[in-house]
Amino acid sequence: MKIARFSHKDGIRYGILDEDELVVLDGDPLFAGYQPTGERVPVADAALLAPVIPRSKVVCVGRNYHDHAAEFGNVAPEEPLLFLKPNTAVIGTGDAIVRPTISERTEFEGELVAVIGRIAKNVRAGDALDHVFGYTVGNDVTARDLQRKDGQWTRGKGFDTFCPLGPVIETEFDPGAARIETRVNGEVRQQAPLTDMIHSVADIIAYASAVFTLLPGDVVMTGTPAGVGAVVAGDEIEVEVTGIGTLRNPVRDAAPAS
């Protein structure tokens, strides 16, 4: 089932994607269940938004594909390498990624994203997926020069617009049967089966939940394969995960400070 968050007639609503229509729900299905209102909205008449706005945090994992770690001369970590993005970084499909004026190199990182549906604290890997509401597609946008300069990742990955999510949440998804592909202006830059991840979704959730409580609506970004690279104003980035959909975002430069 594909769940969308969308705007229509100046209101923000939730719906189940049914071919070219959205079956409108009475509220956020994360908290209100799947109660339809009886209304249907053509997808063409709706503007898709980020399918979830994390209530507290965006949990990310670095170097979770061997080839991505290697392309930066790093050894893949034995345990998930965790960091956080603020929820103010989240945007939806179609929204612009804004390159900050203080950075000279903005890069894309296409990723699978798990959306937490139940409170998770100290969960075992074998039970971790019971706490997942569904999956979406993400882009861990990074100001690479600032990341390297700072020696830690908060600033380089935390700018507004640096966490595109979308287009929908798929509640019935098997990461073991899917692939991820990132394209810039139609050219394939990243491509890998999700089984290439070093640490599985379940292992990441279990590991993270031992550090901090995961709340419904939090999202867990699971790392990116090799092929990351710089983008400039005017580029369009597409991240596609088979079975979920394609996240599309144009890139523009921030306006210079006045």
NUMILUM-240195 format. One record per residue (C-alpha): residue in one letter; x, y, z. Coordinates in nm, 4 decimals, always signed. Layout:
<sites>
rest c1 c2 c3
A X Y Z
...
</sites>
This chain:
<sites>
rest c1 c2 c3
M +0.0000 +0.0000 +0.0000
K +0.1395 +0.3391 -0.1007
I +0.0619 +0.6250 +0.1382
A +0.0916 +0.9861 +0.0227
R +0.0877 +1.3144 +0.2082
F -0.0376 +1.5860 -0.0230
S -0.1830 +1.9319 -0.0491
H -0.5159 +1.9931 -0.2198
K -0.7405 +2.2964 -0.2078
D -0.5153 +2.4675 +0.0491
G -0.5281 +2.1722 +0.2885
I -0.2768 +1.9010 +0.3767
R -0.4196 +1.5503 +0.3647
Y -0.3225 +1.1835 +0.3508
G -0.4313 +0.9244 +0.1008
I -0.3757 +0.5765 -0.0387
L -0.2455 +0.5770 -0.3951
D -0.4864 +0.3880 -0.6237
E -0.3496 +0.4134 -0.9798
D -0.4120 +0.7772 -1.0794
E -0.6220 +0.8683 -0.7738
L -0.5691 +0.9190 -0.4028
V -0.8177 +0.7581 -0.1638
V -0.8395 +1.0302 +0.0994
L -0.7929 +0.9229 +0.4628
D -0.9454 +1.0804 +0.7713
G -0.6035 +1.1580 +0.9225
D -0.2385 +1.0616 +0.9407
P -0.2403 +0.6799 +0.9155
L +0.0634 +0.6623 +1.1455
F -0.1658 +0.7707 +1.4273
A -0.5242 +0.7530 +1.2990
G -0.5290 +0.4276 +1.1013
Y -0.6722 +0.3800 +0.7541
Q -1.0187 +0.5340 +0.7779
P -1.1252 +0.6592 +0.4309
T -1.3431 +0.9674 +0.4015
G -1.5115 +0.8471 +0.0820
E -1.3414 +1.1189 -0.1212
R -1.0999 +1.0580 -0.4075
V -0.8566 +1.3152 -0.5456
P -0.6876 +1.2795 -0.8857
V -0.3118 +1.2647 -0.8428
A -0.2852 +1.5275 -1.1164
D -0.4787 +1.7708 -0.8955
A -0.2627 +1.7126 -0.5855
A +0.0854 +1.8294 -0.4886
L +0.2813 +1.5514 -0.3226
L +0.4613 +1.6570 -0.0058
A +0.7265 +1.4846 +0.2031
P +0.5318 +1.1731 +0.3077
V +0.6370 +1.2175 +0.6709
I +0.7800 +1.5003 +0.8801
P +0.9833 +1.3330 +1.1559
R +0.8486 +1.4265 +1.4984
S +1.1911 +1.4240 +1.6578
K +1.4793 +1.3122 +1.4352
V +1.6235 +1.1794 +1.1147
V +1.8637 +0.8954 +1.1947
C +2.1317 +0.8342 +0.9319
V +2.4000 +0.5725 +0.8738
G +2.7325 +0.6452 +0.7082
R +2.9483 +0.4087 +0.5025
N +2.6926 +0.1289 +0.4905
Y +2.8030 -0.0018 +0.1499
H +3.1563 -0.1376 +0.1081
D +3.2028 +0.0324 -0.2286
H +3.0943 +0.3732 -0.0949
A +3.3346 +0.3495 +0.1985
A +3.6126 +0.2505 -0.0400
E +3.5536 +0.5405 -0.2812
F +3.6495 +0.7795 -0.0008
G +3.9414 +0.5682 +0.1154
N +3.7639 +0.4519 +0.4303
V +3.7207 +0.1108 +0.5884
A +3.3601 +0.0034 +0.6356
P +3.2727 +0.0294 +1.0071
E +3.2060 -0.2902 +1.2001
E +2.9042 -0.1241 +1.3631
P +2.6561 +0.1219 +1.2079
L +2.8046 +0.4706 +1.1953
L +2.5202 +0.6896 +1.3208
F +2.4564 +1.0600 +1.2772
L +2.1477 +1.2820 +1.2802
K +1.9865 +1.5385 +1.0547
P +1.7384 +1.7970 +1.1865
N +1.3794 +1.7580 +1.0737
T +1.4023 +2.1099 +0.9276
A +1.6150 +1.9571 +0.6489
V +1.3160 +1.7587 +0.5164
I +1.1550 +1.8498 +0.1847
G +0.9344 +1.6540 -0.0552
T +0.9552 +1.5422 -0.4134
G +0.9640 +1.8356 -0.6536
D +1.1018 +2.0745 -0.3934
A +1.4348 +2.2405 -0.4637
I +1.7587 +2.1419 -0.2953
V +1.9269 +2.4726 -0.2122
R +2.3055 +2.4866 -0.2290
P +2.4300 +2.7066 +0.0581
T +2.6514 +3.0021 -0.0269
I +2.9159 +2.8925 +0.2252
S +2.9766 +2.5595 +0.0499
E +3.1488 +2.4992 -0.2819
R +3.0575 +2.1309 -0.3205
T +2.7084 +1.9878 -0.2701
E +2.6701 +1.6125 -0.3294
F +2.3809 +1.3666 -0.3599
E +2.3474 +1.0363 -0.1733
G +2.0459 +0.8252 -0.2712
E +1.9134 +0.6014 +0.0068
L +1.6374 +0.3691 +0.1226
V +1.4531 +0.5138 +0.4224
A +1.2560 +0.3287 +0.6910
V +0.9689 +0.5109 +0.8629
I +0.9202 +0.4158 +1.2265
G +0.5621 +0.3282 +1.3207
R +0.5937 +0.2174 +1.6845
I +0.8065 +0.3321 +1.9766
A +1.1334 +0.1401 +1.9631
K +1.3746 +0.1235 +2.2537
N +1.6330 -0.1515 +2.3013
V +1.4622 -0.3710 +2.0417
R +1.6262 -0.6873 +1.9130
A +1.7125 -0.7153 +1.5448
G +1.4680 -1.0022 +1.5134
D +1.1846 -0.7753 +1.6285
A +1.3017 -0.4492 +1.4726
L +1.0988 -0.4635 +1.1528
D +0.7797 -0.4915 +1.3600
H +0.8423 -0.1267 +1.4453
V +0.8570 -0.0117 +1.0808
F +0.5483 +0.1535 +0.9338
G +0.6844 +0.1499 +0.5811
Y +0.9614 +0.2650 +0.3509
T +1.0300 +0.5674 +0.1365
V +1.3159 +0.7095 -0.0723
G +1.5653 +0.9660 +0.0536
N +1.8608 +1.1778 -0.0496
D +2.1259 +1.2486 +0.2140
V +2.2419 +1.5743 +0.0555
T +2.5850 +1.6752 +0.1821
A +2.8055 +1.9837 +0.1704
R +3.1141 +1.7684 +0.1298
D +3.3695 +2.0433 +0.1766
L +3.2157 +2.1471 +0.5081
Q +3.1893 +1.7865 +0.6232
R +3.5616 +1.7412 +0.5655
K +3.6519 +2.0793 +0.7134
D +3.4539 +2.0266 +1.0339
G +3.5689 +1.6714 +1.1051
Q +3.2117 +1.5872 +1.2060
W +2.8986 +1.5775 +0.9975
T +2.6265 +1.7898 +1.1550
R +2.6747 +2.1115 +0.9599
G +2.7634 +1.9510 +0.6274
K +2.4495 +1.7387 +0.6276
G +2.2069 +1.9532 +0.8237
F +2.1182 +2.2477 +0.5994
D +1.7556 +2.3204 +0.5189
T +1.6481 +2.1163 +0.2108
F +1.9259 +1.8568 +0.2641
C +1.6843 +1.5690 +0.3359
P +1.4438 +1.5106 +0.0458
L +1.1951 +1.2290 +0.1172
G +0.9268 +1.0755 -0.1036
P +0.7309 +1.0368 -0.3121
V +0.5248 +0.7980 -0.0952
I +0.5543 +0.5487 +0.1890
E +0.5227 +0.1863 +0.0797
T +0.3912 -0.0277 +0.3654
E +0.4466 -0.3605 +0.1873
F +0.8083 -0.3665 +0.0830
D +1.0893 -0.6214 +0.0792
P +1.4356 -0.4604 +0.0780
G +1.5830 -0.7944 -0.0228
A +1.4126 -0.7799 -0.3613
A +1.4749 -0.4160 -0.4565
R +1.7415 -0.1962 -0.6139
I +1.8320 +0.1679 -0.5761
E +1.9340 +0.3949 -0.8615
T +2.0313 +0.7623 -0.8598
R +2.0314 +0.9730 -1.1764
V +2.1490 +1.3280 -1.2378
N +1.9921 +1.4890 -1.5439
G +1.8932 +1.1390 -1.6574
E +2.2443 +0.9928 -1.6278
V +2.2819 +0.6971 -1.3904
R +2.5302 +0.7761 -1.1130
Q +2.4457 +0.5148 -0.8478
Q +2.3037 +0.1664 -0.8843
A +2.2996 -0.1254 -0.6406
P +2.0793 -0.3963 -0.4936
L +1.9721 -0.3128 -0.1394
T +2.1193 -0.6453 -0.0326
D +2.4613 -0.4794 -0.0738
M +2.4068 -0.2940 +0.2539
I +2.6607 -0.3955 +0.5188
H +2.4175 -0.3536 +0.8074
S +2.0555 -0.4507 +0.7403
V +1.7570 -0.2296 +0.8181
A +1.6767 -0.4497 +1.1179
D +2.0314 -0.4299 +1.2506
I +2.0398 -0.0507 +1.2116
I +1.7099 -0.0036 +1.3962
A +1.8189 -0.2337 +1.6769
Y +2.1534 -0.0564 +1.7101
A +2.0008 +0.2927 +1.7009
S +1.7264 +0.2033 +1.9489
A +1.9929 +0.1102 +2.2032
V +2.1142 +0.4704 +2.1841
F +1.7936 +0.6708 +2.1695
T +1.4221 +0.5999 +2.1620
L +1.2800 +0.5905 +1.8108
L +0.9375 +0.7537 +1.7931
P +0.6555 +0.7060 +1.5416
G +0.7324 +0.9293 +1.2459
D +1.1083 +0.9211 +1.2940
V +1.2918 +0.8096 +0.9812
V +1.6026 +0.5961 +0.9439
M +1.8210 +0.6550 +0.6368
T +2.0162 +0.3400 +0.5602
G +2.3250 +0.4586 +0.3723
T +2.4235 +0.5122 +0.0101
P +2.6125 +0.3038 -0.2480
A +2.9155 +0.4219 -0.4447
G +2.8867 +0.6880 -0.7119
V +2.8074 +0.9995 -0.5100
G +2.9041 +1.3231 -0.6774
A +2.8602 +1.6968 -0.6979
V +2.5591 +1.8803 -0.8370
V +2.5134 +2.2404 -0.9425
A +2.2234 +2.4762 -0.9893
G +1.9962 +2.3607 -1.2722
D +2.0587 +1.9892 -1.2165
E +1.7764 +1.7477 -1.1387
I +1.8396 +1.4509 -0.9090
E +1.6233 +1.1393 -0.9279
V +1.6507 +0.8622 -0.6696
E +1.4473 +0.5512 -0.7484
V +1.3869 +0.2442 -0.5353
T +1.2029 -0.0318 -0.7159
G +0.8679 -0.0970 -0.5559
I +0.8435 +0.2473 -0.3968
G +0.8890 +0.5115 -0.6645
T +1.1101 +0.7992 -0.7727
L +1.2099 +1.1022 -0.5677
R +1.2828 +1.4018 -0.7927
N +1.4401 +1.7290 -0.6851
P +1.5832 +2.0217 -0.8804
V +1.8918 +2.1997 -0.7495
R +1.9316 +2.5741 -0.7139
D +2.1728 +2.8124 -0.5464
A +2.0791 +3.0067 -0.2361
A +2.0327 +3.3762 -0.2854
P +2.3400 +3.5730 -0.1783
A +2.3149 +3.7442 +0.1581
S +2.2004 +4.1039 +0.1347
</sites>
